[in-house]
């Protein structure tokens, strides 16, 4: 058990380093390319809502895509952590976000409302440290997204990463939830998973 934990810790460190080594200029360029792929992938009417995230540190930024959605009046939501749980709040402007837990930009309580209509078709853009072609995701080790996806398995889960974060194969635990697709600056990985 301890060996597995230290192996995952070592992998997390390796993929953090790979992402960091891209440099700011390439992260920006690749983030824009990811947003272009998202624009191609997202078809109006296919989903009622897009759940996004505000990039932390060296994560790929999906903000240009989200701003494009706001211009088209597409509803979006961002996560907020309470204890061990992740909740999504409807957000339609970046001014409705503030720094919260783990220095992550989160919805401002009181300016936004918690999302609760699970009858809608929802696309969830999901950050992570590494992904593989089978849809496995390695997060940051806290399990927030895995618990969220376990509670609402019907949402469409899309991992967002730079190509350098794609692993040949990640060891999945029983509680790990697979992505339905993974989008990088180079391609959209899907087909092996649910579509």
C-alpha positions in Angstrom: 0.0 0.0 0.0 2.8 2.4 1.0 4.7 1.5 -2.1 1.7 2.3 -4.3 1.2 5.7 -2.6 4.9 6.6 -3.0 4.7 5.5 -6.7 1.7 7.8 -7.3 3.4 10.6 -5.4 6.4 10.2 -7.7 4.2 10.1 -10.8 2.4 13.3 -9.7 5.7 15.0 -9.2 6.9 13.9 -12.6 3.8 15.2 -14.4 3.8 18.5 -12.5 7.4 19.0 -13.6 6.6 18.1 -17.2 3.8 20.7 -17.3 5.9 23.3 -15.6 8.8 22.8 -18.0 6.6 23.9 -20.9 7.2 27.5 -20.0 4.6 30.3 -19.9 4.7 31.1 -23.6 4.0 27.5 -24.7 1.3 27.1 -22.0 -0.5 30.1 -23.4 -0.2 28.9 -27.0 -1.2 25.4 -26.1 -4.1 26.6 -24.0 -5.4 28.6 -27.0 -5.1 25.5 -29.2 -7.0 23.5 -26.6 -9.8 26.1 -26.5 -10.0 25.9 -30.4 -10.5 22.2 -30.1 -13.1 22.7 -27.4 -14.9 25.2 -29.8 -14.9 22.5 -32.5 -16.0 19.8 -30.0 -18.8 21.8 -28.3 -21.9 21.9 -30.5 -24.7 24.3 -29.6 -27.6 22.4 -28.3 -25.6 19.3 -27.5 -25.1 20.3 -23.8 -27.2 22.6 -21.7 -24.4 23.7 -19.5 -20.6 23.6 -19.2 -18.8 23.1 -15.9 -15.4 24.6 -16.0 -12.4 25.5 -13.7 -10.1 28.4 -13.2 -6.6 27.4 -14.0 -4.3 26.9 -11.0 -0.5 27.3 -11.4 0.5 25.6 -14.7 -2.8 24.1 -15.7 -4.2 24.6 -19.2 -6.5 27.6 -19.3 -10.0 27.1 -20.7 -11.0 30.7 -20.0 -10.9 31.9 -23.6 -13.4 29.1 -24.4 -15.6 30.0 -21.4 -15.6 33.6 -22.4 -16.7 32.5 -25.9 -19.6 30.6 -24.3 -20.6 33.6 -22.2 -20.8 35.6 -25.5 -23.2 33.0 -26.8 -25.3 33.0 -23.6 -24.3 29.4 -22.8 -24.6 28.7 -19.0 -21.4 27.8 -17.1 -20.6 26.8 -13.6 -17.3 26.7 -11.6 -16.4 24.5 -8.6 -16.2 25.5 -4.9 -14.9 23.2 -2.2 -16.7 22.7 1.1 -14.9 20.3 3.4 -14.4 17.1 1.3 -17.0 18.0 -1.3 -17.1 19.8 -4.6 -20.1 21.9 -5.5 -20.7 23.9 -8.8 -22.1 27.4 -8.9 -23.5 29.1 -11.9 -21.1 31.8 -13.1 -21.5 34.2 -16.1 -18.6 36.6 -15.5 -15.1 36.3 -14.2 -15.9 39.0 -11.6 -18.0 36.4 -9.8 -14.9 34.5 -8.8 -12.5 35.0 -5.9 -9.5 33.2 -4.4 -10.7 30.4 -2.1 -9.4 27.0 -0.8 -6.0 25.9 -2.0 -5.6 29.4 -3.7 -8.1 28.3 -6.4 -10.4 30.9 -7.9 -14.0 30.0 -6.8 -17.5 31.4 -7.1 -18.3 34.2 -4.7 -20.9 33.0 -2.3 -23.9 35.3 -2.4 -23.2 36.5 -6.0 -23.7 33.1 -7.5 -26.2 30.3 -7.0 -25.4 26.6 -6.5 -26.3 24.4 -9.4 -28.9 21.8 -8.7 -30.8 20.9 -11.9 -29.3 17.5 -12.7 -31.8 16.9 -15.6 -29.7 19.1 -17.8 -27.0 17.7 -20.2 -23.8 18.8 -18.7 -20.2 18.8 -20.0 -17.6 18.9 -17.3 -14.1 20.2 -18.2 -11.8 18.5 -15.8 -8.2 19.4 -14.8 -5.7 16.8 -13.8 -2.0 16.0 -13.6 -2.0 13.2 -16.1 -4.4 11.2 -18.3 -4.1 8.2 -20.5 -5.8 7.0 -23.8 -8.2 4.8 -21.8 -9.7 7.8 -20.1 -7.9 7.3 -16.7 -7.1 10.5 -14.8 -4.6 11.2 -12.2 -5.7 14.2 -10.1 -4.0 15.9 -7.2 -4.8 13.2 -4.7 -7.7 14.8 -2.8 -10.5 12.9 -4.7 -12.8 15.9 -5.1 -13.7 15.2 -8.8 -13.9 11.4 -8.3 -16.5 11.9 -5.5 -18.4 14.4 -7.6 -18.5 12.1 -10.6 -19.5 9.2 -8.4 -22.5 11.3 -7.3 -23.5 12.4 -10.8 -22.3 9.8 -13.2 -24.5 11.0 -16.1 -22.4 14.1 -16.8 -20.0 14.0 -19.8 -16.5 14.2 -18.4 -13.7 15.8 -20.5 -10.2 15.9 -19.3 -8.2 19.0 -20.2 -4.4 18.6 -20.5 -1.3 19.4 -22.4 0.0 16.6 -24.6 3.0 16.2 -22.3 0.5 15.1 -19.6 -0.6 12.1 -21.6 0.7 8.8 -20.1 0.9 5.5 -21.9 -1.2 3.9 -19.1 -2.1 5.0 -15.6 -2.9 2.6 -12.8 -6.5 3.1 -11.9 -7.9 2.5 -8.4 -11.4 1.3 -7.8 -12.7 4.8 -6.9 -11.1 6.5 -9.9 -13.7 7.7 -12.5 -12.7 7.6 -16.2 -13.1 10.5 -18.5 -15.3 10.2 -21.6 -12.8 12.2 -23.6 -9.5 14.0 -23.1 -8.6 17.1 -25.1 -5.0 18.4 -25.6 -3.5 20.9 -27.9 -2.8 18.2 -30.4 -5.9 16.0 -30.5 -9.1 14.8 -28.9 -8.8 11.3 -27.4 -12.1 9.5 -27.6 -13.7 6.5 -29.1 -12.2 4.1 -26.6 -14.6 5.6 -24.0 -18.3 6.4 -24.0 -19.3 8.9 -26.6 
